[in-house]
Amino acid sequence: MEGRGACSGPGLVNFDMQLAKNWTMKEKYRIKFQVDFFNIFNHPNFSGNNFANGYSGSNLFCGGATATSGLPCSPTNNVVTSQTAGTIGNFGQATAVLPPRQIQYGLHFSF
């Protein structure tokens, strides 16, 4: 349970994995085949506008900050204390998704 004004974004779930096989030929030549998987379970990781932790908009201030003192909202500074005049826009909405499952492979020859 979080305190008043706390604004945590969605969590990240990411599993990466690598499979590799090495072959040695004539003691001095090596071949390595590898397959790398990023976000192997293809879990959707949502993010907000401009920030990976779910915050959006440039008119929010956290931890007692003001328009002149800086201190943007972040995962460690996540208590919203004020906002500038105007609409809050899409605050609290996931406006983007981080990349889906990605697979890359490689073949390395060493001599």
C-alpha positions in Angstrom: 0.0 0.0 0.0 1.3 3.4 -0.9 0.9 6.7 0.7 -1.1 9.7 -0.5 0.2 11.1 -3.8 2.4 8.1 -4.6 2.4 7.4 -8.3 4.1 4.1 -9.3 4.1 3.1 -12.9 3.6 -0.5 -14.2 6.3 -3.0 -13.3 8.6 -4.6 -15.9 8.6 -8.4 -16.5 11.5 -9.4 -18.8 13.2 -12.7 -19.2 16.2 -13.1 -21.5 17.9 -16.3 -22.5 20.8 -17.6 -24.6 21.4 -21.0 -26.2 24.9 -21.7 -27.5 26.8 -24.6 -28.9 30.6 -24.7 -29.3 32.6 -27.0 -31.6 36.4 -27.4 -31.7 38.3 -28.5 -34.8 42.0 -29.4 -34.9 42.7 -27.8 -31.5 43.0 -24.3 -32.8 39.7 -23.6 -34.7 36.5 -23.0 -32.9 33.0 -22.4 -34.1 30.2 -21.1 -31.9 26.5 -20.9 -32.8 24.3 -18.9 -30.5 20.7 -17.9 -30.3 19.7 -15.0 -28.0 16.1 -14.4 -26.9 15.0 -11.1 -25.4 11.6 -10.9 -23.6 11.3 -14.7 -24.4 7.8 -15.0 -22.9 6.6 -11.9 -24.9 5.2 -10.2 -21.8 3.8 -6.7 -22.5 5.7 -4.0 -20.7 3.8 -0.7 -20.8 5.3 2.7 -20.4 4.1 6.2 -20.1 4.8 9.2 -22.3 8.5 10.2 -21.9 9.2 7.9 -18.9 9.6 4.1 -18.7 8.0 4.1 -15.2 4.5 5.2 -16.2 4.7 9.0 -15.5 3.6 11.3 -18.3 3.5 15.0 -18.9 6.0 17.7 -18.1 3.7 19.6 -15.7 4.1 17.2 -12.7 6.5 17.7 -9.8 7.5 15.2 -7.1 9.0 15.4 -3.7 8.3 19.1 -3.0 9.8 20.2 -6.4 8.5 23.2 -8.3 8.8 24.5 -11.8 12.1 26.2 -10.9 13.7 23.6 -8.7 13.6 20.6 -11.0 13.6 17.1 -9.5 11.4 15.2 -12.0 9.3 12.3 -11.0 11.1 9.0 -11.0 10.8 5.5 -9.5 12.6 6.7 -6.3 11.0 10.2 -6.3 7.4 9.2 -6.9 5.2 11.3 -4.6 3.4 13.9 -6.8 3.3 17.2 -4.8 2.2 19.7 -7.4 1.4 20.4 -11.0 1.5 23.5 -13.2 -1.6 25.1 -14.5 -3.4 23.4 -17.3 -4.8 20.0 -18.0 -3.1 16.9 -16.7 -3.4 15.2 -20.1 -2.8 11.5 -20.2 -1.3 11.2 -16.7 -1.3 7.7 -15.4 -2.1 6.1 -18.8 0.2 3.7 -20.6 0.9 5.4 -23.9 3.5 3.0 -25.2 4.7 -0.6 -25.1 8.3 -1.6 -24.9 9.6 -3.9 -27.7 8.1 -7.4 -27.9 10.0 -10.7 -28.1 13.2 -10.4 -30.1 15.4 -13.2 -31.4 18.9 -12.9 -32.8 21.4 -15.5 -33.8 25.1 -15.6 -34.5 27.9 -17.8 -35.8 31.4 -17.1 -34.6 34.5 -18.5 -36.1 37.8 -18.2 -34.1 41.2 -19.2 -35.3 
